[in-house]
Amino acid sequence: MDEKAEFTKTAARSFLALLLFILTAASLPAQEGRKVISNPTPAYPETARRFRLTGVVKVEVVVAPDGHIKATKIIGGHPLLVSAVEDTLKNWKYAPAATETTSLLEFRFNP
């Protein structure tokens, strides 16, 4: 019975250690930020300026290993402002990396 109790105790410790390792790894950031080589600022659309439209555009970008933006997903923002951001992101360039990365970007527009 002592061997069985010792085995159970060791198994429980191993399980808890594994669980702690998994939880610690899950709390780490999924990826490091990549260095931006070229990031022009979006032009404030003239129509938005006339209407004194302000706001924030949030966009998720997938950056290819060679550094160009492979895909964008608009999270939120006024369509006039979103258009300006999408046009500008075509000219963004990141440093090369071994794999694709994903970043959440935020652009603020104030007249």
MARFIMAR-291413 format. One record per residue (C-alpha): residue number from 1; residue in three letters; x, y, z. Coordinates in steps of 0.5 Angstrom, whole numbers, plus 2048, in hexadecimal, padded with zeros to 3 digits. Example, Ala and Ser with C-alpha at 12.3 -4.5 7.8 and 13.67 -1.06 7.14 Angstrom:
% residues 2
lomi k->1, r->ALA, u->819, v->7F7, w->810;
lomi k->2, r->SER, u->81B, v->7FE, w->80E;
This chain:
% residues 111
lomi k->1, r->MET, u->800, v->800, w->800;
lomi k->2, r->ASP, u->806, v->805, w->801;
lomi k->3, r->GLU, u->808, v->804, w->7FA;
lomi k->4, r->LYS, u->802, v->805, w->7F7;
lomi k->5, r->ALA, u->801, v->80C, w->7FC;
lomi k->6, r->GLU, u->808, v->80E, w->7FA;
lomi k->7, r->PHE, u->806, v->80D, w->7F2;
lomi k->8, r->THR, u->800, v->811, w->7F3;
lomi k->9, r->LYS, u->804, v->816, w->7F6;
lomi k->10, r->THR, u->809, v->816, w->7F1;
lomi k->11, r->ALA, u->804, v->816, w->7EB;
lomi k->12, r->ALA, u->800, v->81C, w->7EE;
lomi k->13, r->ARG, u->806, v->820, w->7EF;
lomi k->14, r->SER, u->808, v->81F, w->7E8;
lomi k->15, r->PHE, u->801, v->820, w->7E5;
lomi k->16, r->LEU, u->801, v->827, w->7E9;
lomi k->17, r->ALA, u->808, v->829, w->7E7;
lomi k->18, r->LEU, u->805, v->827, w->7E0;
lomi k->19, r->LEU, u->7FF, v->82C, w->7E1;
lomi k->20, r->LEU, u->803, v->831, w->7E3;
lomi k->21, r->PHE, u->808, v->831, w->7DD;
lomi k->22, r->ILE, u->802, v->831, w->7D9;
lomi k->23, r->LEU, u->7FF, v->837, w->7DC;
lomi k->24, r->THR, u->805, v->83B, w->7DC;
lomi k->25, r->ALA, u->806, v->83A, w->7D5;
lomi k->26, r->ALA, u->7FF, v->83C, w->7D3;
lomi k->27, r->SER, u->800, v->843, w->7D7;
lomi k->28, r->LEU, u->806, v->844, w->7D3;
lomi k->29, r->PRO, u->805, v->849, w->7CD;
lomi k->30, r->ALA, u->804, v->845, w->7C6;
lomi k->31, r->GLN, u->809, v->849, w->7C2;
lomi k->32, r->GLU, u->80E, v->84E, w->7C3;
lomi k->33, r->GLY, u->80D, v->855, w->7BF;
lomi k->34, r->ARG, u->810, v->855, w->7B9;
lomi k->35, r->LYS, u->814, v->85C, w->7B7;
lomi k->36, r->VAL, u->811, v->860, w->7B2;
lomi k->37, r->ILE, u->815, v->863, w->7AD;
lomi k->38, r->SER, u->810, v->867, w->7A9;
lomi k->39, r->ASN, u->80A, v->869, w->7AC;
lomi k->40, r->PRO, u->807, v->870, w->7A8;
lomi k->41, r->THR, u->801, v->873, w->7AC;
lomi k->42, r->PRO, u->7FA, v->873, w->7A9;
lomi k->43, r->ALA, u->7F8, v->879, w->7A5;
lomi k->44, r->TYR, u->7F2, v->87C, w->7A9;
lomi k->45, r->PRO, u->7EC, v->87C, w->7A3;
lomi k->46, r->GLU, u->7EA, v->883, w->7A1;
lomi k->47, r->THR, u->7E3, v->880, w->7A1;
lomi k->48, r->ALA, u->7E4, v->87E, w->7A9;
lomi k->49, r->ARG, u->7E7, v->885, w->7AA;
lomi k->50, r->ARG, u->7E1, v->889, w->7A7;
lomi k->51, r->PHE, u->7DD, v->885, w->7AC;
lomi k->52, r->ARG, u->7E1, v->886, w->7B2;
lomi k->53, r->LEU, u->7E1, v->87E, w->7B2;
lomi k->54, r->THR, u->7E6, v->87B, w->7B8;
lomi k->55, r->GLY, u->7E7, v->874, w->7BA;
lomi k->56, r->VAL, u->7EB, v->86E, w->7BB;
lomi k->57, r->VAL, u->7EC, v->869, w->7B6;
lomi k->58, r->LYS, u->7EF, v->862, w->7B8;
lomi k->59, r->VAL, u->7F1, v->85D, w->7B4;
lomi k->60, r->GLU, u->7F5, v->856, w->7B4;
lomi k->61, r->VAL, u->7FA, v->855, w->7B0;
lomi k->62, r->VAL, u->7FE, v->84E, w->7AE;
lomi k->63, r->VAL, u->805, v->850, w->7AC;
lomi k->64, r->ALA, u->808, v->84B, w->7A7;
lomi k->65, r->PRO, u->80F, v->848, w->7A9;
lomi k->66, r->ASP, u->812, v->84D, w->7A3;
lomi k->67, r->GLY, u->80F, v->853, w->7A7;
lomi k->68, r->HIS, u->80A, v->855, w->7A3;
lomi k->69, r->ILE, u->802, v->855, w->7A5;
lomi k->70, r->LYS, u->7FF, v->84F, w->7A3;
lomi k->71, r->ALA, u->7F8, v->850, w->7A5;
lomi k->72, r->THR, u->7F4, v->855, w->7A9;
lomi k->73, r->LYS, u->7EE, v->854, w->7AD;
lomi k->74, r->ILE, u->7EA, v->85B, w->7AF;
lomi k->75, r->ILE, u->7E8, v->85A, w->7B7;
lomi k->76, r->GLY, u->7E4, v->861, w->7B7;
lomi k->77, r->GLY, u->7E4, v->868, w->7B4;
lomi k->78, r->HIS, u->7E0, v->86D, w->7B0;
lomi k->79, r->PRO, u->7E0, v->86B, w->7A8;
lomi k->80, r->LEU, u->7E3, v->871, w->7A6;
lomi k->81, r->LEU, u->7E9, v->870, w->7AB;
lomi k->82, r->VAL, u->7EA, v->869, w->7AA;
lomi k->83, r->SER, u->7EB, v->86A, w->7A2;
lomi k->84, r->ALA, u->7F1, v->86F, w->7A4;
lomi k->85, r->VAL, u->7F4, v->86A, w->7A8;
lomi k->86, r->GLU, u->7F3, v->864, w->7A3;
lomi k->87, r->ASP, u->7F7, v->868, w->79E;
lomi k->88, r->THR, u->7FC, v->86A, w->7A3;
lomi k->89, r->LEU, u->7FD, v->863, w->7A5;
lomi k->90, r->LYS, u->7FF, v->861, w->79E;
lomi k->91, r->ASN, u->806, v->865, w->79F;
lomi k->92, r->TRP, u->808, v->862, w->7A6;
lomi k->93, r->LYS, u->80E, v->85E, w->7A6;
lomi k->94, r->TYR, u->810, v->85A, w->7AC;
lomi k->95, r->ALA, u->817, v->857, w->7AE;
lomi k->96, r->PRO, u->817, v->84F, w->7AB;
lomi k->97, r->ALA, u->816, v->84A, w->7B0;
lomi k->98, r->ALA, u->816, v->842, w->7B0;
lomi k->99, r->THR, u->80E, v->842, w->7B0;
lomi k->100, r->GLU, u->808, v->846, w->7AF;
lomi k->101, r->THR, u->806, v->84A, w->7B5;
lomi k->102, r->THR, u->7FF, v->84E, w->7B6;
lomi k->103, r->SER, u->7FF, v->855, w->7B9;
lomi k->104, r->LEU, u->7F9, v->859, w->7BC;
lomi k->105, r->LEU, u->7FA, v->860, w->7B9;
lomi k->106, r->GLU, u->7F6, v->866, w->7BB;
lomi k->107, r->PHE, u->7F6, v->86D, w->7B7;
lomi k->108, r->ARG, u->7F3, v->873, w->7BA;
lomi k->109, r->PHE, u->7F0, v->879, w->7B6;
lomi k->110, r->ASN, u->7EF, v->880, w->7B9;
lomi k->111, r->PRO, u->7EE, v->886, w->7B4;
